[in-house]
């Protein structure tokens, strides 16, 4: 298992895994497969541009990208103490192997080194108990629920807002 910051050289594998995430767990993402399949490769390359306050980590098994997670820091000055964990996905065949925990732990470690960053926020579907337990294991705590946060055209889903207070 290897964890690394993805870059534009990883764009084909990243795009493939991102699209798979939208097909496999469409309810978990605000975007849709139908939308993102139409994106040019340059859109995915932009997502992989990283700096000290924005990056996407990838987890590799046998040189294949199997999990992803993106971090970005809020850019507005009064919100810059906050960062966000978004677009996380692990291939079904690698769930429960520990690679996703390793990936998110590395994301937290990197975020902790960002000067002035105090919290990492995320949102998760309220009925996704497995993901909620995963986040709680890493120290995230629920602080709110947004009713009807996601609407897919047929039904509404609530989202729990979770936060990790950094010890830096």
Helices and strands as residue ranges (DSSP letters): E 2-5, G 8-10, H 11-24, G 26-28, H 33-36, H 41-47, E 54-61, E 64-73, G 77-79, E 82-90, G 92-94, H 99-112, E 119-125, H 129-137, E 141-151, E 156-165
